[in-house]
Amino acid sequence: MKNNKITPQYIAVTAMFTAIAFVSVVAAKVIPNVAGFLSYEPKDAIIVIAGFLFGPVSSVLISVLVSFIEMITISSTGPYGFLMNVIASCSFALPAAIVYTKKRTKQGAIIGLTLGVICMVISMLLWNYIITPLYMKVDRSMVVGMLIPVFLPFNLIKGGINAGITLLLYKPLVTALRAAKLVKPSKSEEGKGRFSLGFFLISLAILITFVLAFLAMIGVF
């Protein structure tokens, strides 16, 4: 999958993933923000699934497209928001896609997603330190005070939720795309379509754990 040529099918699927990711951003607007400006968006799960299918470059492409569409339509954060969205999505999706393209197994997916969460958390600590004072027009010392108690747990929980969604949705979504003849199975994945109850339960447990953590963070309980 990682060496896909630019075919009509590839363009169609890329456009479809971009549209789904953007719709997920719009739908997530109903979710309360953390600290007044940090918003959860499930788009990274869609972006990383595209990366699993077509390789890291597709993740970057869709990250940029979705962030740009968001900037010119529903976002109020302008170029700052565009930059942070691209960095956040790429820092999560790129490591996951790179690992998975080299090890196309459930273990590879889990390792890649774990690495993606770690990379995103670290990069968001760094880039919020750099960018947030400019965007919010506050002293950097105020942002420093938010890095560990706010930005770190928020991005860790966000990454965990999106990792859980990815693990749950990847196989059924890919199966549907193959049935529609929009993607072809890679040689390493042929014959691996059996449902695994254990893997499903692990994925569901990851998702539920981080969703509950997010609900606690926004004060639902």
C-alpha atoms as a printed R data frame, in Angstrom:
    type eleno elety resid chain resno       x       y      z
1   ATOM     1    CA   MET     A     1   0.000   0.000  0.000
2   ATOM     2    CA   LYS     A     2   2.833   2.397  0.763
3   ATOM     3    CA   ASN     A     3   3.899   2.632 -2.895
4   ATOM     4    CA   ASN     A     4   0.521   3.591 -4.317
5   ATOM     5    CA   LYS     A     5   0.492   5.436 -7.605
6   ATOM     6    CA   ILE     A     6  -1.742   8.464 -8.093
7   ATOM     7    CA   THR     A     7  -4.758   6.672 -9.518
8   ATOM     8    CA   PRO     A     8  -8.412   7.720 -9.694
9   ATOM     9    CA   GLN     A     9  -9.117   5.263 -6.877
10  ATOM    10    CA   TYR     A    10  -6.394   6.784 -4.704
11  ATOM    11    CA   ILE     A    11  -7.694  10.318 -5.346
12  ATOM    12    CA   ALA     A    12 -11.254   9.223 -4.571
13  ATOM    13    CA   VAL     A    13 -10.309   7.507 -1.320
14  ATOM    14    CA   THR     A    14  -8.080  10.425 -0.260
15  ATOM    15    CA   ALA     A    15 -10.945  12.843 -0.898
16  ATOM    16    CA   MET     A    16 -13.281  10.560  1.043
17  ATOM    17    CA   PHE     A    17 -10.943  10.393  4.050
18  ATOM    18    CA   THR     A    18 -10.494  14.171  3.938
19  ATOM    19    CA   ALA     A    19 -14.265  14.680  3.903
20  ATOM    20    CA   ILE     A    20 -14.852  12.216  6.748
21  ATOM    21    CA   ALA     A    21 -12.109  13.820  8.825
22  ATOM    22    CA   PHE     A    22 -13.595  17.283  8.303
23  ATOM    23    CA   VAL     A    23 -17.104  16.097  9.153
24  ATOM    24    CA   SER     A    24 -15.714  14.593 12.362
25  ATOM    25    CA   VAL     A    25 -14.255  18.001 13.255
26  ATOM    26    CA   VAL     A    26 -17.623  19.679 12.728
27  ATOM    27    CA   ALA     A    27 -19.454  16.987 14.702
28  ATOM    28    CA   ALA     A    28 -16.984  17.296 17.589
29  ATOM    29    CA   LYS     A    29 -17.877  20.969 18.083
30  ATOM    30    CA   VAL     A    30 -20.614  19.836 20.462
31  ATOM    31    CA   ILE     A    31 -17.966  18.448 22.847
32  ATOM    32    CA   PRO     A    32 -16.988  20.945 25.594
33  ATOM    33    CA   ASN     A    33 -13.527  22.464 25.379
34  ATOM    34    CA   VAL     A    34 -10.821  21.904 27.959
35  ATOM    35    CA   ALA     A    35  -9.426  25.059 29.592
36  ATOM    36    CA   GLY     A    36 -11.699  27.098 27.328
37  ATOM    37    CA   PHE     A    37  -9.792  26.551 24.082
38  ATOM    38    CA   LEU     A    38  -8.504  22.960 23.795
39  ATOM    39    CA   SER     A    39 -10.938  20.978 21.670
40  ATOM    40    CA   TYR     A    40 -11.051  17.230 21.108
41  ATOM    41    CA   GLU     A    41 -11.354  16.170 17.462
42  ATOM    42    CA   PRO     A    42 -11.491  12.557 16.237
43  ATOM    43    CA   LYS     A    43 -10.019  13.458 12.842
44  ATOM    44    CA   ASP     A    44  -6.587  12.062 13.736
45  ATOM    45    CA   ALA     A    45  -8.053   8.556 13.850
46  ATOM    46    CA   ILE     A    46  -9.263   8.972 10.258
47  ATOM    47    CA   ILE     A    47  -5.921  10.433  9.203
48  ATOM    48    CA   VAL     A    48  -3.908   7.599 10.705
49  ATOM    49    CA   ILE     A    49  -6.161   4.964  9.116
50  ATOM    50    CA   ALA     A    50  -5.380   6.567  5.752
51  ATOM    51    CA   GLY     A    51  -1.702   6.390  6.680
52  ATOM    52    CA   PHE     A    52  -2.051   2.693  7.518
53  ATOM    53    CA   LEU     A    53  -3.604   2.129  4.108
54  ATOM    54    CA   PHE     A    54  -1.481   4.318  1.854
55  ATOM    55    CA   GLY     A    55   1.596   5.258  3.844
56  ATOM    56    CA   PRO     A    56   2.870   8.294  5.788
57  ATOM    57    CA   VAL     A    57   2.687  10.742  2.872
58  ATOM    58    CA   SER     A    58  -1.086  10.305  2.719
59  ATOM    59    CA   SER     A    59  -1.335  11.180  6.407
60  ATOM    60    CA   VAL     A    60   0.549  14.428  5.805
61  ATOM    61    CA   LEU     A    61  -1.546  15.275  2.752
62  ATOM    62    CA   ILE     A    62  -4.865  14.724  4.504
63  ATOM    63    CA   SER     A    63  -3.653  16.541  7.642
64  ATOM    64    CA   VAL     A    64  -2.839  19.638  5.583
65  ATOM    65    CA   LEU     A    65  -6.055  19.473  3.538
66  ATOM    66    CA   VAL     A    66  -8.359  19.055  6.531
67  ATOM    67    CA   SER     A    67  -6.586  21.730  8.565
68  ATOM    68    CA   PHE     A    68  -6.755  24.174  5.653
69  ATOM    69    CA   ILE     A    69 -10.456  23.522  5.041
70  ATOM    70    CA   GLU     A    70 -11.076  23.943  8.765
71  ATOM    71    CA   MET     A    71  -9.133  27.235  8.804
72  ATOM    72    CA   ILE     A    72 -11.150  28.806  5.971
73  ATOM    73    CA   THR     A    73 -14.552  27.571  7.155
74  ATOM    74    CA   ILE     A    74 -15.245  26.961 10.829
75  ATOM    75    CA   SER     A    75 -12.046  27.899 12.679
76  ATOM    76    CA   SER     A    76 -11.463  31.216 14.442
77  ATOM    77    CA   THR     A    77  -7.782  30.594 15.157
78  ATOM    78    CA   GLY     A    78  -6.459  31.418 11.689
79  ATOM    79    CA   PRO     A    79  -2.902  30.442 10.687
80  ATOM    80    CA   TYR     A    80  -1.973  29.618 14.290
81  ATOM    81    CA   GLY     A    81  -4.709  27.024 14.479
82  ATOM    82    CA   PHE     A    82  -3.800  25.669 11.045
83  ATOM    83    CA   LEU     A    83  -0.179  25.228 12.067
84  ATOM    84    CA   MET     A    84  -1.014  23.562 15.378
85  ATOM    85    CA   ASN     A    85  -3.577  21.259 13.766
86  ATOM    86    CA   VAL     A    86  -1.099  20.086 11.125
87  ATOM    87    CA   ILE     A    87   1.650  19.522 13.694
88  ATOM    88    CA   ALA     A    88  -0.654  17.658 16.075
89  ATOM    89    CA   SER     A    89  -2.103  15.397 13.371
90  ATOM    90    CA   CYS     A    90   1.241  14.663 11.724
91  ATOM    91    CA   SER     A    91   3.069  14.003 14.986
92  ATOM    92    CA   PHE     A    92   0.418  11.400 15.829
93  ATOM    93    CA   ALA     A    93  -0.206   9.850 12.417
94  ATOM    94    CA   LEU     A    94   3.303   9.821 10.933
95  ATOM    95    CA   PRO     A    95   5.036   7.616 13.544
96  ATOM    96    CA   ALA     A    96   2.055   5.253 13.591
97  ATOM    97    CA   ALA     A    97   1.948   4.962  9.787
98  ATOM    98    CA   ILE     A    98   5.723   4.536  9.465
99  ATOM    99    CA   VAL     A    99   5.775   1.690 11.977
100 ATOM   100    CA   TYR     A   100   2.708   0.005 10.484
101 ATOM   101    CA   THR     A   101   4.019   0.103  6.915
102 ATOM   102    CA   LYS     A   102   7.056  -1.852  8.143
103 ATOM   103    CA   LYS     A   103   5.146  -4.221 10.433
104 ATOM   104    CA   ARG     A   104   1.625  -4.761  9.129
105 ATOM   105    CA   THR     A   105   0.275  -6.688 12.098
106 ATOM   106    CA   LYS     A   106  -1.909  -5.933 15.112
107 ATOM   107    CA   GLN     A   107   1.259  -5.648 17.167
108 ATOM   108    CA   GLY     A   108   2.668  -3.191 14.638
109 ATOM   109    CA   ALA     A   109  -0.506  -1.106 14.829
110 ATOM   110    CA   ILE     A   110  -0.389  -0.964 18.628
111 ATOM   111    CA   ILE     A   111   3.321  -0.109 18.697
112 ATOM   112    CA   GLY     A   112   2.876   2.550 16.024
113 ATOM   113    CA   LEU     A   113  -0.106   4.155 17.727
114 ATOM   114    CA   THR     A   114   1.659   4.132 21.103
115 ATOM   115    CA   LEU     A   115   4.666   5.846 19.526
116 ATOM   116    CA   GLY     A   116   2.308   8.296 17.815
117 ATOM   117    CA   VAL     A   117   0.667   9.248 21.117
118 ATOM   118    CA   ILE     A   118   4.068   9.787 22.751
119 ATOM   119    CA   CYS     A   119   5.338  11.900 19.850
120 ATOM   120    CA   MET     A   120   2.176  13.999 19.796
121 ATOM   121    CA   VAL     A   121   2.284  14.669 23.531
122 ATOM   122    CA   ILE     A   122   5.931  15.763 23.369
123 ATOM   123    CA   SER     A   123   5.484  17.885 20.245
124 ATOM   124    CA   MET     A   124   2.389  19.580 21.623
125 ATOM   125    CA   LEU     A   125   4.190  20.490 24.840
126 ATOM   126    CA   LEU     A   126   6.930  22.094 22.773
127 ATOM   127    CA   TRP     A   127   4.700  23.834 20.235
128 ATOM   128    CA   ASN     A   128   2.185  25.079 22.772
129 ATOM   129    CA   TYR     A   129   5.115  26.609 24.637
130 ATOM   130    CA   ILE     A   130   6.146  28.378 21.411
131 ATOM   131    CA   ILE     A   131   2.824  29.242 19.756
132 ATOM   132    CA   THR     A   132   0.159  29.586 22.473
133 ATOM   133    CA   PRO     A   133   1.565  32.821 23.981
134 ATOM   134    CA   LEU     A   134   1.434  34.394 20.496
135 ATOM   135    CA   TYR     A   135  -2.105  33.191 19.829
136 ATOM   136    CA   MET     A   136  -3.537  33.989 23.248
137 ATOM   137    CA   LYS     A   137  -1.422  37.145 23.687
138 ATOM   138    CA   VAL     A   138  -0.339  36.162 27.186
139 ATOM   139    CA   ASP     A   139   3.001  35.907 28.935
140 ATOM   140    CA   ARG     A   140   4.880  32.685 28.249
141 ATOM   141    CA   SER     A   141   5.096  32.073 31.988
142 ATOM   142    CA   MET     A   142   1.317  31.565 32.050
143 ATOM   143    CA   VAL     A   143   1.576  28.913 29.340
144 ATOM   144    CA   VAL     A   144   4.468  27.222 31.145
145 ATOM   145    CA   GLY     A   145   2.191  26.831 34.146
146 ATOM   146    CA   MET     A   146  -0.347  24.997 31.954
147 ATOM   147    CA   LEU     A   147   2.025  22.577 30.220
148 ATOM   148    CA   ILE     A   148   2.001  19.738 32.764
149 ATOM   149    CA   PRO     A   149  -1.435  20.094 34.420
150 ATOM   150    CA   VAL     A   150  -3.394  20.909 31.223
151 ATOM   151    CA   PHE     A   151  -1.622  20.306 27.903
152 ATOM   152    CA   LEU     A   152   0.052  17.019 28.867
153 ATOM   153    CA   PRO     A   153  -3.050  15.151 30.116
154 ATOM   154    CA   PHE     A   154  -5.272  16.639 27.407
155 ATOM   155    CA   ASN     A   155  -3.037  15.455 24.565
156 ATOM   156    CA   LEU     A   156  -2.386  12.096 26.213
157 ATOM   157    CA   ILE     A   157  -6.132  11.478 26.567
158 ATOM   158    CA   LYS     A   158  -6.861  12.808 23.074
159 ATOM   159    CA   GLY     A   159  -4.209  10.511 21.608
160 ATOM   160    CA   GLY     A   160  -5.501   7.539 23.592
161 ATOM   161    CA   ILE     A   161  -9.061   8.062 22.377
162 ATOM   162    CA   ASN     A   162  -7.956   8.354 18.756
163 ATOM   163    CA   ALA     A   163  -5.730   5.287 19.092
164 ATOM   164    CA   GLY     A   164  -8.698   3.302 20.414
165 ATOM   165    CA   ILE     A   165 -10.944   4.529 17.586
166 ATOM   166    CA   THR     A   166  -8.275   3.595 15.034
167 ATOM   167    CA   LEU     A   167  -7.917   0.063 16.392
168 ATOM   168    CA   LEU     A   168 -11.692  -0.453 16.346
169 ATOM   169    CA   LEU     A   169 -12.409   1.072 12.932
170 ATOM   170    CA   TYR     A   170  -9.419   0.076 10.806
171 ATOM   171    CA   LYS     A   171 -10.377  -3.482  9.943
172 ATOM   172    CA   PRO     A   172 -14.104  -2.934  9.187
173 ATOM   173    CA   LEU     A   173 -13.346   0.230  7.202
174 ATOM   174    CA   VAL     A   174 -10.628  -1.440  5.155
175 ATOM   175    CA   THR     A   175 -12.869  -4.455  4.560
176 ATOM   176    CA   ALA     A   176 -15.592  -2.149  3.221
177 ATOM   177    CA   LEU     A   177 -13.146  -0.314  0.951
178 ATOM   178    CA   ARG     A   178 -11.852  -3.592 -0.436
179 ATOM   179    CA   ALA     A   179 -15.387  -4.803 -1.054
180 ATOM   180    CA   ALA     A   180 -15.985  -1.591 -3.003
181 ATOM   181    CA   LYS     A   181 -12.777  -2.252 -5.011
182 ATOM   182    CA   LEU     A   182 -11.302   1.050 -3.852
183 ATOM   183    CA   VAL     A   183  -8.217  -0.512 -2.266
184 ATOM   184    CA   LYS     A   184  -6.354  -3.743 -2.794
185 ATOM   185    CA   PRO     A   185  -5.044  -5.914  0.034
186 ATOM   186    CA   SER     A   186  -1.309  -5.918  0.584
187 ATOM   187    CA   LYS     A   187   0.411  -9.300  0.399
188 ATOM   188    CA   SER     A   188   1.237  -9.131  4.100
189 ATOM   189    CA   GLU     A   189  -2.455  -8.644  4.985
190 ATOM   190    CA   GLU     A   190  -4.003 -11.272  2.733
191 ATOM   191    CA   GLY     A   191  -5.738 -13.951  4.743
192 ATOM   192    CA   LYS     A   192  -5.704 -11.879  7.963
193 ATOM   193    CA   GLY     A   193  -9.306 -10.768  7.898
194 ATOM   194    CA   ARG     A   194 -10.568 -12.963 10.742
195 ATOM   195    CA   PHE     A   195 -12.333 -11.234 13.596
196 ATOM   196    CA   SER     A   196 -10.329 -11.341 16.834
197 ATOM   197    CA   LEU     A   197 -12.506 -11.004 19.923
198 ATOM   198    CA   GLY     A   198  -9.478 -10.493 22.159
199 ATOM   199    CA   PHE     A   199  -8.101  -7.669 20.027
200 ATOM   200    CA   PHE     A   200 -11.547  -6.088 19.806
201 ATOM   201    CA   LEU     A   201 -11.954  -6.148 23.583
202 ATOM   202    CA   ILE     A   202  -8.488  -4.682 24.135
203 ATOM   203    CA   SER     A   203  -9.228  -1.904 21.641
204 ATOM   204    CA   LEU     A   204 -12.590  -1.223 23.259
205 ATOM   205    CA   ALA     A   205 -11.016  -1.146 26.717
206 ATOM   206    CA   ILE     A   206  -8.431   1.406 25.530
207 ATOM   207    CA   LEU     A   207 -11.141   3.601 24.042
208 ATOM   208    CA   ILE     A   208 -13.424   3.411 27.088
209 ATOM   209    CA   THR     A   209 -10.543   4.145 29.482
210 ATOM   210    CA   PHE     A   210  -9.509   7.323 27.721
211 ATOM   211    CA   VAL     A   211 -13.092   8.447 27.090
212 ATOM   212    CA   LEU     A   212 -13.784   8.179 30.814
213 ATOM   213    CA   ALA     A   213 -10.587  10.101 31.530
214 ATOM   214    CA   PHE     A   214 -11.716  12.828 29.132
215 ATOM   215    CA   LEU     A   215 -15.167  13.019 30.724
216 ATOM   216    CA   ALA     A   216 -13.487  13.405 34.119
217 ATOM   217    CA   MET     A   217 -11.250  16.130 32.697
218 ATOM   218    CA   ILE     A   218 -14.190  18.210 31.454
219 ATOM   219    CA   GLY     A   219 -16.024  17.695 34.743
220 ATOM   220    CA   VAL     A   220 -18.823  15.374 33.677
221 ATOM   221    CA   PHE     A   221 -18.219  13.305 36.809
